[in-house]
């Protein structure tokens, strides 16, 4: 009998609903159930994604362009941090479909 494949948990961030950078942090913290010590900064996000958040996990940030248009380049480092964390883990994937 074969062992069942561990299906990844899927987390969806609705980019159209994010109006401020603070709301983007709220969306990530809530969707990923980040620990209380999460500091809402890029280093803390990277640390949590590479050490505290269990996998397998798929993070899908829908309507990324809408988020970026609304928040400007200030949100770009958040995306880069998500991508960097995914590059260090075989069980983490990030997607930015529009």
C-alpha positions in Angstrom: 0.0 0.0 0.0 1.4 3.4 -1.0 1.8 6.2 1.4 -0.6 9.2 0.7 1.1 12.2 -0.7 1.2 15.1 1.7 -1.0 17.8 0.0 0.2 21.3 0.5 -1.8 23.8 2.5 -2.9 26.6 0.3 -2.9 30.2 1.5 -4.6 32.9 -0.6 -4.0 36.6 -0.3 -6.6 38.7 -2.1 -4.5 41.6 -3.4 -7.5 43.6 -4.5 -8.6 43.9 -0.9 -5.3 45.3 0.4 -5.3 49.1 0.6 -2.3 49.8 2.8 1.0 48.2 3.7 -0.3 47.6 7.2 -3.1 45.6 5.7 -0.7 43.6 3.6 1.2 42.6 6.8 -2.2 41.8 8.5 -3.2 39.6 5.5 0.1 37.7 5.7 0.1 37.3 9.4 -3.5 36.1 9.5 -3.3 33.8 6.5 -0.1 32.2 7.6 -1.0 32.1 11.3 2.4 33.7 12.1 3.6 33.5 15.7 3.1 36.2 18.2 6.8 37.2 18.0 6.3 38.1 14.3 7.7 41.6 14.0 5.9 42.7 10.8 9.2 43.5 9.0 11.0 41.7 6.2 13.6 40.0 8.4 10.9 38.6 10.7 8.8 37.5 7.7 11.8 35.6 6.2 12.6 34.0 9.6 9.0 32.9 10.1 8.7 31.5 6.6 12.0 29.6 6.9 11.7 28.4 10.5 8.2 28.7 12.0 5.7 28.0 9.2 5.1 24.3 8.5 5.1 23.0 5.0 4.2 21.9 2.5 2.7 25.3 1.7 1.6 27.2 -1.3 1.1 31.0 -0.9 -0.9 32.5 -3.7 -1.1 36.3 -3.8 -3.9 37.0 -6.3 -4.1 40.3 -8.1 -0.5 41.3 -7.2 -0.5 44.0 -9.8 -3.5 45.7 -8.1 -1.7 45.5 -4.8 1.5 47.0 -6.3 -0.5 49.8 -8.1 -2.2 50.7 -4.9 0.9 50.5 -2.6 3.7 51.4 -5.0 7.2 50.0 -4.8 6.9 49.8 -1.0 5.3 46.4 -1.3 7.9 45.0 -3.7 10.4 43.9 -0.9 7.6 41.9 0.6 7.2 39.9 -2.6 11.0 39.5 -2.9 11.2 38.2 0.7 8.4 35.6 -0.1 10.3 34.5 -3.2 13.6 34.3 -1.3 12.1 32.1 1.4 10.5 29.8 -1.2 13.9 29.5 -2.8 15.4 28.1 0.4 12.6 25.5 1.0 11.5 22.6 -1.2 8.1 22.6 0.5 7.2 26.2 0.0 5.9 27.7 -3.2 4.8 31.3 -3.9 2.6 32.4 -6.8 1.5 35.8 -8.0 -1.3 35.2 -10.6 -3.2 38.1 -12.0 
